[in-house]
Every structure is written in structure tokens, then in C-alpha cells.
């Protein structure tokens, strides 16, 4: 019999969805319970805050790189 697992439904745009899937893959499927479609994911409730922080860090790093790149132009 299947066992229910508590999760958080996350709705994102496709670009953020791709980043979350990449983070999950890098961490051996620690975060995603169900990849519902291109905009919705079910995330492990216990790992949600950790994933949020990792996503924040990735986005911050990407913005910093973009700013540095535009400064050198």
C-alpha cells in the first residue's frame, strides 16, 4: 500500500522550475516528491526551507554574474 508523504505544492515559471530540478538532481532527489508539470512541483515538506535557501543563493549568484558581465561591456 502506498504511503502518504507530506509535501509543499510549489508553482513556478519554467525557468525557476528548471533550476529546482537541477538542484534536486545534484542532491540525489532529496527535494522533489513529484514533478507534476512544467510549472508545478511537490516538494518534501522537511526539505522545503533548505531548497528555498539554495534557490535564493543560485539566483543571487546568477544576478551577480550578470551585473559583472554588463559592467565589463
Secondary structure, DSSP 8 states (H G I E B T S, - for coil): ------EEEEE--HHHHHHHHHHHHHTTS-SEEEE-SSSEEEEEGGGHHHHHHHHHHHHHHHHHHHHHHHHT-
